[in-house]
Amino acid sequence: MSVDNQAGAAGGEVSQVQIGTEDGHVGLLAQLRELVPGAFPDGELDQGLLLSELGFGEPAQSFTFEWPGMAQARLEARSPTTATLVPDPEASVNWDEAGDVLIEGDNLQVLKLLKNGYAGAVKLIYIDPPYNTGESFTYNDDFSVSESEYLIATGQVDEQGQALTAKKERSGRKHAPWLTMMSSRLAVARHLLRKDGVFLASIDNNEVHHLRLLLDAVFGAENFVDMITWRGARKGDAKLMGAGQDYILIYAKDRAYLKDNNVRWRERKDGLEPIYEKVSKLREKHGEDYEAMTSALRDWYKSLADDNPSKAHDYYNRVDARGIWFPDNISSPNFRENLIYEWKGYSPPENGWRYDRDAMQALHDDGRLIYPEDKSRRVQIKSYLHMHETWAPPSVIYRDRRSASKQLDELMGVKVFDDPKSTDVLARLFHALTDDGDLVLDFFAGSGSSGQAIWEQNPKDGKIRRWILVQRPESPDTTSDSGKNALLAGYKTIFEITAERLRRAAVQLGGGLGFRLFRARETNLIIEKQVFAKDGQDARQHLAQMLFHAGQPPVKDGADPAAVAWEVVLKATNCRLDSRVSVSEHNGIKVYEFCPFVAEPRSTGRYFISLDAFTLDTAKHIGLTDADSLILRGDKVDNEVTLTLAPRLRSKLILLERVAREVSL
């Protein structure tokens, strides 16, 4: 497995029975930390920050990371969206069977639309956001900050423009728009992660320090895990340092939860196969002369270049009949009183042995223990390479990005996208951090590398991971050769490149791969506006006007019924985008049935939507049960139907109408 839960393993911590019940205050703080991690900058609640995060009171005076536009970002994160996701089966690949989803649209709107069905469902989020070079980035027009606004917000000039500092600082104005764009999206995305979820973000030197502070605020500094350095090719035109590296910041949704459940991220060590092959040849040459094999193996390790991955395991430099091994420490990492005992004349280490008496006896009988002649020295254990083939992912990755560009260019037939991420590096991370059935989200999809990476990794370890990719329909950069090539090839937006890359990858990789394509669009529903009394109207006339207005259709004229069905089920239920949809018709009344792609404990019933004049006979025809949910158009259904079904379905009967009515049970 790539993700291990090893609670209760030898040498692990033992849970204890709590004497009393949980302190209510502690529990409440834990809930607040889960909902508003930014209010706990140093692990302790900052009341001022809590009020500030909730939009109340003055900005906090404690140590915080602030920038002009932060208030706007918080408002954007909290504001609802009326947009919808419209299915496009024709542009999809293998729509009926696909479990992966590609979405065209502004990622902030899309993330909000995903909350109903995917809150707490995503195992891993990976993003490669637009890098802020200080000149421009895709979202600048929406979040730009004027110089005068920046100087006032940072306290460098007053409202009249009079200087309040000796020297004005203007460079932050280039960072503020990027931070504003990122902050709102990160805040919404965090709620989609599972309790054991993990967030990864690729970033370069320009914003890595700011993004680290921003992620501390969003996820809580205590949930920072590591920063991977991704070393690519050195820059040939570098004047001071070779550069050529990017970074991947890693945060857990709840690192304490991972620790409590002893979750370990693991990947197979690089360079193992050459070692096994070498020892196999040495066995053929030396037979059972293990001293000669050991000597030859050590000489081979010395001949390897320092950057050869096999050399990282050169301490496994002894050979016996069982395999390649090294003498390992057998001391317990933590003090355990029951592990303090004398063993065959050898005194225990300070913290005790790593194993209890029964386990030590089993190791002794198996010939795994190494006893020194001097009783004052420590007993050791033979640690075999084939028993320890996995380890935690490294903090430094070496991979030339030019190979990823070459592969994408060959797949697309021409260079249409600059600097795509390497699918093999992403696949390596997904293998180590996720498991069978996990869901991965990338809301800055770019060329779609993360989707292809998952497709490539799944057959390698026999796992089935699903993905959701989101990409804004931005125009290609016409100042670059790739952007010009994209337009000449007929790609009007980056999203079209994303979709076509995944279509071609599905064909290239085979195995019945596919994805569902949705597009973020304006709502198909009528957005209710307040009805004001006209001049000369009395209260009775105003009420009649309101009742007339409330009885009007809740759906826009000409709206596609299937798109409306998807919209209402996504907004009113926890249905997901991979739901299987079937359509039945009885006496001219059409009913859409939504079922989960994979049966889940949370889904005990079915979801039915009818936009026609649904009747009790229709309910009988579809076999409606009390466990099912039913969505009906309030302006099409008779009161008799709602009054009959409401006592059975209760909250699972949902009416789509301009003004909500009260149905007495």
C-alpha positions, 0 to 999 in steps of 0.5 A: 500500500502507498498509504499505511495505517499502522496503529498498534504496530510493534514499538508504536504508542498505546492508546489509553482509556480516558478517566473522564469525559472530554472537556467541553471547552476543549471540544469547542476549540477543536471545532473552531480550529477545524472551521477557522484555522487562521484564528489559531496562528500559534496554536492558540485562539486569537479572539481578534483574528477570529472576529476578523475572519468572521467579518466582525470588528476591527482588524486584529493587532496580533502578528498576522499576514495582511495585504491590500485586498484581503478583505475582498478575498474573504468576502469573495470566499463567503459570497454565494454563487448563482452559476451552474454546471452544464453537462456536455456529453458530446465533448466528453469521452466515454460519458456513461462509464467515466468517473473522472470530471473535467470542468470549464469555468472560473475555479472560485465559482466551481469550488463553491458549486462542488461543496454540496457533493464533495465537502470532506470527500477529496483526499488530495488537492494539487494545484499549479497556479499561475506564477506571479512574475511581477509583470502580470498573471491571468487574474490581474484584471479582476484583482488589480490594486492601484498604486494610490490605493496600495499606498493608503492601505499600507499606511504610507500616505494619508487620504489626502496623499501626504507621505507618512513614511520617509521612503515609499514601498511600491513593490507589494502592489504586484503581489497583492492581486495574486494573493487576493486571487489565491486566498479566496480559492484556497479558503473554499477548497480547504472545506473539500478535503477529507479529515486525512486530506493533503494539499500540494501547491507548486510555486516558484521563487517569486511567491513561495514565501508569500504562499507559505504565509498564506497557507499558514493562515488558511490551513494553520501553521501547525498543519505544514508538512514539508516543502519539496524542492523540484530540481530541473535543468540549470538555467544556462543564462543565469548570472549569479546562481544556477536556479532551475528549481520550483517548490511544492508546499505540502499541508495536511488538513489536520496533521494531528489527525494523521499523527493520531492514526499513525498514517504514513506516506510511502513510496518504493525506493529508487535504485533497488532493481540494479542492486538486486540484479548485481547480487543475483550475478554475484550469487551465480559467480560466488555461490555461497561465498558470502564474504566474497559477495559482500566485498564485491557488492561494496566495491560496486557501490563505490564505483557508482556516481554520487547521484545514482539512486542505488548509491543511497542504499550503500549501507545495505552492504552485506549478503547472506542466504536470505538477501542483502542486509545491514546491522540495525539498531534494536533500541526502542525510540521511546521509553517503555518500562515493559521493554526494560529487561536483560536479554541473554546476558546483555543489558537493555538500552536506555529506553529498552529493547524495540521488542518485547520478550516474545518477539525477541525470542522469535527473532533469535530463533529466526537467526536475525539477531547479531550478538557481539562477543563483548557483552557491554556492546549492543545486540543488533538486528539484521535488517534486510533490503527486501523487507524495507523497500518503501520509505517516505517521499523525499524532500528533493526531486530531480527531474528535467522538465524539458522531457515533459514539454517534449512528451506533450508536444509529441502528443499534441502534434505541436507545441501549444503549452509552455512548461507542463508538469511532469506526469511521472513526478505527479504520479509518484506523489499521487502513489505515495499520498493516496490510495484506492478509491481516493479523489484528487482535485486540481483547480488550476488544471493547465494542460491537464498533467495531473489527470494524465498522471493519475491515469498512468499511475492507476494500472501500475499499483492496481489502484483506482483513483478518480480526479476532478480538474478545473480550468478557466477558459482563458485565451492562449498568450499570443506573445508566445510561440506556443500561444500562436501555435495554439490559435493556429491549431484551432484552440481558442482557450487553454481549456480546449487544450486541456480537454484535447490533451486528455482525449488524446491521452485516453486513446494513447493509454487505452483501457476504456479511459474517459471523462465527463465534461461540464461547463460553468454557465449562468443559472437556468433558474429565475433569480428572485428580485424584491417586488416593490409596491407601485405608486397608488397601490394599497396593501391588498393590491401589493399582496396580489402583485406579490402572489402573481409574481410568486406563481410565475415559472422558476425556470428561464424560458428555453432552458434545457431540461437536462441542464436544469435537472443537473442544476437543481440536484447539485444545488439541492442535494449532495449528488456528485458529477459522476452520478449515473442518470436515467430518464423515464417517461410515463403519460408524458411526464419525464422523470430524471433519476440520479444514482451514485457512481459508486454505492456509498453508505451516505446514499441510502435512497435515490434522487428523482427530479421532475420538471413536469406536472408530476402526479401520484400515479407517476410516483407509483410508476417509478416506485417512489419509496420513503428513502428517496428524495424528490424534486418537483416544480412548484408551479407544475405540481398540484397541492394534492400531490405535495400534501400527500407526499410531504408526510412520507418524504418530509425534508426529502421533498424539495419544491423548485419555486419562486417563493417557498411555500409552507406545506403542513404535515 
